Amino acid sequence: MAIDYHHLKNREFPPVHQHYTERDSMLYALSLGLGNNPLDEHALAFCYEGVPGGLRALPTQAVVLGYPGFWAREPDTGIDWTRLLHGEQRLRIHRPIAAAGHVVGHTRVTRLIDKGADKGAIMVSERRLDDQAGNRLATIEQVTFLRGNGGYSTQGAGQPSDDPLPTLPASPSDRAPDYNDSFEIPHDTALLYRLSGDLNPLHADPAIARAAGFERPILHGLATYALAAHALVRQCCDHDPARLRAFDVRFSAPVYPGETLVTEIWRDPHESTRLYLRARVPQRNIEVLSRGCAECLHA
């Protein structure tokens, strides 16, 4: 399929206004398994409005707010949406995400990179998340691998191809991680997480999952991303979500609900707020998140 560089780069996305409530924030946290242990007071802070200081929101909730929907499926894009893959997720938190509020999402395509006819193309989209007063809450970047759209810059008269984003740093290979976080993913995680906005049946319907080449429905990549971010909050931010200010990661392999996610975290010896991360599923001996990089502010 053919994509038009100039059309995608100049494509207009109407602002997405979204009002969300404490109930939405609790559902988001519960969908990630935070309520599994009713005696975990740290997790309860995201699941129960009666905790001292009030309900808190996980920082990664920003990625499901002001979401423009699965717009790559729309005919005007020229994107072969059946072959796209979520490659990377990058997030900057400028102000802590409130447990309830009104936000506005502004989306645009910032980069298109042609890897070649047999290698696909890369699309980078950015979503700016603001509050009603126009204050920036978060900047969200999604890197999507368009497997069916490579070679667009060499077709016909040719079109531009942008420079890629800077490569995310690899985790240290010369030393053991400073933190190991193990979390058993509940079997119903994908069914609950989809209620935050991503209703792709790949994550719910066994027949559709099998047709796509999976043995059963897989977990949303952004759910795996959120689980790793919560590991950072637990291990490195003293359970304070406001201290996690940035988190970038590459998706390496899908995760199945019911598996164990082991998140390995390293501190940067030269920059005290910087962290490196990878995550794996020991049951299949496979790395599912790689090149993770985060920023955690001091208390």
Secondary structure, DSSP 8 states (H G I E B T S, - for coil): ----HHHHHT-----EEEEE-HHHHHHHHHHTTTTSSTT-HHHHTTT-TTSTT-----GGGGGGSS---SGGGSGGG---GGGEEEEEEEEEESS---SSEEEEEEEEEEEEEEEETTTEEEEEEEEEEEETT--EEEEEEEEEEETT-TTGGGSTT---------------SSS--SEEEEEE--TTHHHHHGGGS---GGGT-HHHHHHTT-SS----HHHHHHHHHHHHHHHHSTT-GGGEEEEEEEE-S---TTSEEEEEEEE-SS-TTEEEEEEEETTTTEEEEEEEEEEE---
